[in-house]
Amino acid sequence: MQSFQPPRRILMGPGPSDVSPRVLAALARPTIGHLDPEFQTFMEDTKAALSRLFNAPDHACIPLPAPGTAGMEAAMMNLLEPGDRCVVAVNGAFGGRMADMAGRAGATVVTVDHDWGQPVDPARVETALAEAPTKVLAFVHAETSTGARSDAAALCGLARKHGALSVVDCVTSLGGVAVDVAAWDADFVYSGTQKCLSAPPGLSPVAISKRAQAAITGRKEKVRNWLLDFNLIMAYWGGDGGRTYHHTAPINALYGLHESLVAIFEEGVQAASVRHARMHEALAAGIEAAGLRFLVDAKWRLPQLNTVIVPDGVDEAAVRAHVLKRWDLELGAGLGPLKGKVWRIGLMGASATPWHVRLCLTALCEALAAQGVKADVEQALAAADAKLG
Ligand SMILES: *Cc1c(COP(=O)(O)O)cnc(C)c1O
């Protein structure tokens, strides 16, 4: 057996994104015991930083010890009991996953289905909420499978109005576009580390409101999932001093998350979201100058996830294979109904720089030219540079 030496790649797919050297270096710091007093101080610091990033001063903010999907599973398993009604807005793959999980939690699931590429329609969600008392309204803020952003403030407001708890998937939005849990008055918000936070995958930061906590502690039956049972996990993450063993925190992974939070506050959360918007504008100008089109209407486009329609006659997978081989560049494929029809280009966290924009345009135009499609790289780069200034 030999050590694994991964190739150097440029990550511009739907996640993971490029991890900066300072975060990689943090991962290699010495492992200490998870009940070490120094580690407990570090846990408190991490909680405070998450609560600042989510803008959730009154929520319980902790990182769950598994990838973004664990946040989704924790939300559904903790909030739902058999027979509860759960309305799920589905406008892509992750909304579909939420509905599947809600069903596994024993809920009566009502989906509000949308065409992929559309934002969630608050009017249709309200109709579903008005039909019967609902325990949970779940939706995805930034649908990574399509690149569409939905109006989280409006949807959380509807949940409040109809007495439901809101579950908001912010896996791709956190760190890339504004996430304001306090202003939304959201109940269970979860994210991931490998999208716009640019840490390695494997952790799921969550923010849980007082209302949601009361619903969990007041359950009729135990949470069926032991690891993610909020009542048990908070005895580990919640108390200062009185911390008892629950699981062994992924210590070094948490160093990585912590360093990525230090980096985002150094830059400024607002500045980071402006950077994502600028890089998106430059990429979009270049993409359009090259003769390509976007799936999502400009108004609802996510800057960090650009869904570009594959032109007729172009082999979608061959283009991705070309840019990977020639440029070490990873682009994302379409999922579900969009398979073979789109590329998903991520501009997330450390992968949202002018250099990434130019590299992507250059590589993409070259790959298209290799298939005999006219895509003018000089025009694409000039259009992007005009936006980058
Ligand atoms: C990536 C992603 C997830 C799942 O996160 P994992 O870390 O892959 O488990 C969930 N929701 C959305 C919107 C995502 O983009």
The ligand as an SDF file (V2000), in Angstrom:
LIG
                    3D

 15 15  0  0  0  0  0  0  0  0999 V2000
  -24.6330   20.0330   -1.2820 C   0  0  0  0  0  0  0  0  0  0  0  0
  -26.0380   20.2550   -0.8260 C   0  0  0  0  0  0  0  0  0  0  0  0
  -26.6590   19.4480    0.1450 C   0  0  0  0  0  0  0  0  0  0  0  0
  -26.0100   18.2180    0.6970 C   0  0  0  0  0  0  0  0  0  0  0  0
  -24.8120   18.4570    1.3110 O   0  0  0  0  0  0  0  0  0  0  0  0
  -23.7810   17.2270    1.4950 P   0  0  0  0  0  0  0  0  0  0  0  0
  -22.6450   17.8820    2.1880 O   0  0  0  0  0  0  0  0  0  0  0  0
  -23.4760   16.7510    0.1040 O   0  0  0  0  0  0  0  0  0  0  0  0
  -24.4470   16.2040    2.3060 O   0  0  0  0  0  0  0  0  0  0  0  0
  -27.9290   19.7570    0.5510 C   0  0  0  0  0  0  0  0  0  0  0  0
  -28.5950   20.8050    0.0290 N   0  0  0  0  0  0  0  0  0  0  0  0
  -28.0570   21.5900   -0.9110 C   0  0  0  0  0  0  0  0  0  0  0  0
  -28.8320   22.7310   -1.4490 C   0  0  0  0  0  0  0  0  0  0  0  0
  -26.7590   21.3400   -1.3670 C   0  0  0  0  0  0  0  0  0  0  0  0
  -26.2190   22.1140   -2.2970 O   0  0  0  0  0  0  0  0  0  0  0  0
  1  2  1  0
  2  3  1  0
  2 14  2  0
  3  4  1  0
  3 10  2  0
  4  5  1  0
  5  6  1  0
  6  7  2  0
  6  8  1  0
  6  9  1  0
 10 11  1  0
 11 12  2  0
 12 13  1  0
 12 14  1  0
 14 15  1  0
M  END
$$$$
